[in-house]
């Protein structure tokens, strides 16, 4: 067991939380960003309400198979349909995405990494037979729900008509 006395001078026993990015206001920004919801966002809840009202049942924050730290926002597990409601800022919406002026290079890399992770998640799910649907947070929940219902209906029809093993 290590005590503080055995550590070199100036080294804390526990590492302190390092701000996520450089800059004078980074501690405030980092704190604010760490409080940003990762699930149950307003657009996601609005879509789930409409889907539920239409009689559809789904799983929320369902783990991506083989990726314990990634989750599917709304998962229809039997037909294997994964629905993601992407935030315009975090996922780089071409219509509403913005690029911060402060620490712009750090944010460019961060947002590019988010995009790459989205593509990788799509690839992993598709390799396992999932159909991936992605929507932007600004899209109308009722229109998105109608499209999801059409897709689910088509997937279920194919599953019924295909021979079972």
C-alpha contacts under 8 A as a table, 3 or more apart, distances in Angstrom:
res1	aa1	res2	aa2	distance
2	X	6	X	6.42
2	X	7	X	7.64
3	X	6	X	5.56
3	X	7	X	7.03
3	X	13	X	7.37
4	X	7	X	5.36
4	X	12	X	7.14
4	X	13	X	5.73
5	X	8	X	7.82
7	X	11	X	6.39
7	X	12	X	7.66
7	X	13	X	7.35
8	X	11	X	5.80
12	X	15	X	6.21
12	X	16	X	7.82
19	X	22	X	7.08
19	X	26	X	6.27
19	X	27	X	5.59
19	X	30	X	6.08
20	X	26	X	7.25
20	X	27	X	7.90
20	X	30	X	5.79
21	X	26	X	6.04
21	X	30	X	7.42
21	X	103	X	7.66
21	X	106	X	6.90
22	X	26	X	5.91
22	X	103	X	7.12
23	X	26	X	5.08
23	X	102	X	7.94
23	X	103	X	6.90
24	X	27	X	7.67
25	X	28	X	5.54
25	X	29	X	6.21
26	X	29	X	4.91
26	X	30	X	5.66
27	X	30	X	5.10
27	X	31	X	6.09
28	X	31	X	5.15
28	X	32	X	6.18
29	X	32	X	5.05
29	X	33	X	6.04
30	X	33	X	5.15
30	X	34	X	6.04
31	X	34	X	5.21
31	X	35	X	6.62
32	X	35	X	5.41
32	X	36	X	6.86
33	X	36	X	5.18
37	X	40	X	7.01
37	X	41	X	6.16
38	X	41	X	7.16
39	X	44	X	7.68
39	X	61	X	7.26
39	X	73	X	7.18
40	X	44	X	5.89
40	X	45	X	5.76
41	X	44	X	5.17
41	X	45	X	6.07
42	X	45	X	5.15
42	X	46	X	6.08
43	X	46	X	5.12
43	X	47	X	6.27
43	X	85	X	7.25
43	X	137	X	5.42
43	X	138	X	7.49
43	X	141	X	7.45
44	X	47	X	5.23
44	X	48	X	6.16
44	X	73	X	7.71
44	X	85	X	6.05
44	X	137	X	7.57
45	X	48	X	5.01
45	X	49	X	6.10
46	X	49	X	5.21
46	X	50	X	6.52
46	X	141	X	6.23
47	X	50	X	5.26
47	X	51	X	6.20
47	X	141	X	4.78
47	X	142	X	7.15
47	X	144	X	7.44
47	X	145	X	6.59
48	X	51	X	5.04
48	X	52	X	5.96
48	X	74	X	7.90
49	X	52	X	5.18
49	X	53	X	6.06
50	X	53	X	5.05
50	X	54	X	6.28
50	X	141	X	6.93
50	X	142	X	6.37
50	X	145	X	6.56
51	X	54	X	5.15
51	X	55	X	6.63
51	X	56	X	5.42
51	X	57	X	7.56
51	X	145	X	5.83
52	X	55	X	5.11
52	X	56	X	5.12
52	X	57	X	6.27
53	X	56	X	7.37
57	X	76	X	7.42
58	X	74	X	6.34
58	X	75	X	5.53
58	X	76	X	4.98
58	X	77	X	7.30
59	X	62	X	6.00
59	X	74	X	5.79
59	X	75	X	5.00
59	X	76	X	6.44
59	X	77	X	7.38
60	X	72	X	7.17
60	X	73	X	5.69
60	X	74	X	4.96
60	X	75	X	6.36
61	X	71	X	5.16
61	X	72	X	5.25
61	X	73	X	4.89
61	X	74	X	6.48
61	X	75	X	7.67
62	X	71	X	5.18
62	X	72	X	5.03
62	X	73	X	6.80
62	X	74	X	7.13
62	X	75	X	6.23
63	X	67	X	6.99
63	X	68	X	6.11
63	X	69	X	7.39
63	X	70	X	5.98
63	X	71	X	4.25
63	X	72	X	6.13
64	X	67	X	5.31
64	X	68	X	6.69
64	X	69	X	7.98
64	X	70	X	5.62
64	X	71	X	5.13
64	X	72	X	6.18
64	X	121	X	7.77
64	X	125	X	7.19
65	X	68	X	7.30
65	X	125	X	7.58
67	X	70	X	5.62
68	X	71	X	7.65
70	X	121	X	7.94
72	X	75	X	6.00
72	X	82	X	6.09
72	X	83	X	6.59
72	X	84	X	6.35
73	X	82	X	7.51
73	X	83	X	6.02
73	X	84	X	5.13
73	X	85	X	6.80
74	X	82	X	6.17
74	X	83	X	5.00
74	X	84	X	6.54
75	X	80	X	7.31
75	X	81	X	6.02
75	X	82	X	4.76
75	X	83	X	6.13
76	X	79	X	6.07
76	X	80	X	5.67
76	X	81	X	5.10
76	X	82	X	6.39
77	X	80	X	4.71
77	X	81	X	6.59
77	X	82	X	7.99
78	X	81	X	7.98
79	X	130	X	7.93
79	X	152	X	7.26
79	X	155	X	6.54
79	X	156	X	6.61
79	X	159	X	7.96
80	X	129	X	6.96
80	X	130	X	4.70
80	X	131	X	6.26
81	X	130	X	5.52
81	X	131	X	4.75
81	X	132	X	6.00
81	X	133	X	7.39
81	X	152	X	7.57
82	X	130	X	6.68
82	X	131	X	6.09
82	X	132	X	4.83
82	X	133	X	6.02
83	X	132	X	6.15
83	X	133	X	4.81
83	X	134	X	5.85
83	X	135	X	7.73
84	X	132	X	7.84
84	X	133	X	6.28
84	X	134	X	4.77
84	X	135	X	6.21
85	X	134	X	6.09
85	X	135	X	5.01
85	X	136	X	5.66
85	X	137	X	5.82
86	X	90	X	7.47
86	X	91	X	6.09
86	X	134	X	6.92
86	X	135	X	6.02
86	X	136	X	4.94
86	X	137	X	5.71
87	X	90	X	5.44
87	X	91	X	5.82
87	X	92	X	7.89
87	X	93	X	7.64
87	X	136	X	6.12
87	X	137	X	5.23
88	X	91	X	5.65
88	X	92	X	5.61
88	X	93	X	4.59
88	X	96	X	5.81
88	X	97	X	5.07
88	X	136	X	6.35
88	X	137	X	6.38
88	X	138	X	7.59
89	X	92	X	5.43
89	X	93	X	6.62
89	X	96	X	7.25
89	X	97	X	4.73
89	X	98	X	6.02
90	X	97	X	7.81
90	X	111	X	6.27
90	X	114	X	7.10
91	X	97	X	7.67
91	X	111	X	6.58
91	X	114	X	6.25
91	X	115	X	5.96
92	X	96	X	7.79
92	X	97	X	4.84
92	X	98	X	7.34
92	X	111	X	6.87
92	X	115	X	7.43
93	X	96	X	5.37
93	X	97	X	4.48
93	X	136	X	7.21
94	X	97	X	5.82
99	X	104	X	6.92
99	X	107	X	7.29
99	X	108	X	7.34
100	X	103	X	7.15
100	X	104	X	5.62
100	X	107	X	6.92
101	X	104	X	5.20
103	X	106	X	5.49
103	X	107	X	6.39
104	X	107	X	5.11
104	X	108	X	5.99
105	X	108	X	5.02
105	X	109	X	6.33
106	X	109	X	5.32
106	X	110	X	6.15
107	X	110	X	4.85
107	X	111	X	5.94
108	X	111	X	5.38
108	X	112	X	6.05
109	X	112	X	5.09
109	X	113	X	6.11
110	X	113	X	5.15
110	X	114	X	6.40
111	X	114	X	4.97
111	X	115	X	6.32
112	X	115	X	5.06
112	X	116	X	6.19
113	X	116	X	5.00
113	X	117	X	6.08
114	X	117	X	5.08
114	X	118	X	6.21
115	X	118	X	5.06
115	X	119	X	6.36
116	X	119	X	5.14
116	X	120	X	6.16
117	X	120	X	4.96
117	X	121	X	6.02
118	X	121	X	5.10
118	X	122	X	6.20
119	X	122	X	5.07
119	X	123	X	6.20
120	X	123	X	5.01
120	X	124	X	6.14
121	X	124	X	5.12
121	X	125	X	6.15
122	X	125	X	5.30
122	X	126	X	6.03
122	X	132	X	6.28
123	X	126	X	5.17
123	X	127	X	6.09
124	X	127	X	5.25
124	X	128	X	6.56
125	X	128	X	5.16
125	X	129	X	6.51
125	X	130	X	5.17
125	X	131	X	7.35
125	X	132	X	7.19
126	X	129	X	5.05
126	X	130	X	4.85
126	X	131	X	6.13
126	X	132	X	7.04
127	X	130	X	7.33
135	X	139	X	6.93
135	X	144	X	7.50
136	X	139	X	5.62
139	X	143	X	7.60
139	X	144	X	6.95
140	X	143	X	5.42
140	X	144	X	6.26
141	X	144	X	5.06
141	X	145	X	5.96
142	X	145	X	5.05
142	X	146	X	6.15
143	X	146	X	5.12
143	X	147	X	6.33
144	X	147	X	5.14
144	X	148	X	6.19
145	X	148	X	5.00
145	X	149	X	6.12
146	X	149	X	5.09
146	X	150	X	6.32
147	X	150	X	5.10
147	X	151	X	6.23
148	X	151	X	5.07
148	X	152	X	6.07
149	X	152	X	5.11
149	X	153	X	6.05
150	X	153	X	5.13
150	X	154	X	6.27
151	X	154	X	5.16
151	X	155	X	6.16
152	X	155	X	5.04
152	X	156	X	6.03
153	X	156	X	5.22
153	X	157	X	6.18
154	X	157	X	5.15
154	X	158	X	6.32
155	X	158	X	5.23
155	X	159	X	6.25
156	X	159	X	4.99
156	X	160	X	6.19
157	X	160	X	5.20
157	X	161	X	6.17
158	X	161	X	5.17
158	X	162	X	5.96
159	X	162	X	5.35
160	X	163	X	7.70
